[in-house]
Every structure is written in structure tokens, then in C-alpha cells.
């Protein structure tokens, strides 16, 4: 199972994958190159990497062969193959790029690796970092508590799937979408579009009510799956639909009592970014 996320170095988002099987982070080479050469244009950084890759190949360097082609979110929001490397390989690549940014990146990569080792030894550290991140972005303590409780519910569900013949990343996504579509009435993709999101984590932009109903749907799904000992995609999909149905009925009852929709376009994006993404979404309709 691979976990996709973003890291940030000096304001630049660095795409990365975490491979749980090997306990290794893989970073987008082009994103790192873009920071190294201080190039604001992604395509220019991509061309630089292409030239550098050819030169290294001609020199007989093994560095390029150690880069993996992994799917990461591109600027258009789609998953596309891109060259990715682990910290050791990146450090070798950095030696080939003359740049005053090289040393800070080396230190940053070392820090990322050290933090991951700390998280493995004490998972509470990663929770503290997440809490600090949400606080810095203006989330209330009540929201943070609900977000963390929802994540615990999510983890218990994925642990069940992992132990009952759900192995592939796409299978996790399919089951998650079944649950979400059932309780929310929209797919995960549509929900993100409503909020004007692209690569951002949907749950990080949910309202308190959306978080609660997501957790209810996933809690119900796990308990139903456990009660029938669901195994494999077909049986877990049925459990997901039933679990999502429980949350859907609760959502509809709340909406009938309050006259307010639970699913909204509200999010926590900066105002300027929010308007720009929403306009792009509206223009595409």
C-alpha cells in the first residue's frame, strides 16, 4: 500500500509516495529539480531533468536506473507517471546539479527521514504534527478533534480491509467511493469539485457535519463487515453500501429537521485560491 501526500520545502509543494512495504518515501524528481534550479516553470524544470538524465546515462551513472516511475497527481488533477526517487538516490542526483539550494535540500531530506523514524517509534508524534498543521491553518479545536476521531475510524476500517483480502490501492479507492456515494449522494470526485479542490485532501476541507457523517458511514461499514465476516471486494462492497445507507438516512433526517444541506461547497482554502478554483470549475461546466 502506498500513501500519497505532499511535502513542502521553502513554499514549494513536493509530491511524494510512502511505500509501507519497504517503509520508504519516494519524491518527485522534477519537483526537487525545480527547487534546486529555482525555476518557477514546471516544464522548464522537466526539460532540465531530461537533459540531465541523458547526460548521467551517457556517463554510465546508475542513479537514473534507480528512479521509479510512479503515479502522482499532475497539475491537471490526474494521476500521471513521473520519475520518483528515494532520499538516497535524490542525494546522489543533487550532487549533479550545481545550485546554492543543494545543501538546504540535503538537510530537509534528512529531517523528513528522521521525522518518519520518530513517527514509527511513537505514532503520537505524527498526530501532534497534524494537529499543529491544522491549528496553523485556522481549524478550531472542535474541528480538529472530530477530524482525528474520524481518522481513527477510517484506520480501523482499512485495517479490516487489509486483513480480509483487500490489497490493491485501487480497491481501497473503489470501496471508499461506494461508501461515500451512498451516504453523501455524490462521489468523492464530485464532492471535491463542489469544494473547488484539486489535489487537496477532501477530509481536510470537510465541515464538522461532513466529518461526522463520513465517520458514521465508515464505522457502520466496518461493524457490518465484521458481523458477516466480509471477505474480498464483492462482500465488502455490499457492507459499504449498507454502512453508507445508515449514514444517508441519518443525513436526510437531519436535513429535513434543519432545512440545511450537509454536503456543501464550503472549504478551508485561502480566499483567492478558492475563488480561482471555483471559477475554473464553473467555467468547465
Secondary structure, DSSP 8 states (H G I E B T S, - for coil): -EEEEEEEETTEEEEEEEETTTTEEEEEHHHHHHHHTT-S-HHHHHHHHHHHHHHHHHTT-STGGG-EEEEEE-TTSSEEEEEEEEHHHHHHHHTTS--TTHHHHHHHHHHHHHHHHHHHH-THHHHHHHHHHHHHTT--HHHHHHHHHHHHHHHHHHHHHHHTT--SHHHHHHHHHHHHHHHHSS-HHHHHHHTT-SSS-GGGG--HHHHHHHHHHHHHHHHHHHHHT--HHHHHHHHHHHHHHHHHHHHHHHHHHH---SS-S---S-HHHHHHHHHHHHHT-
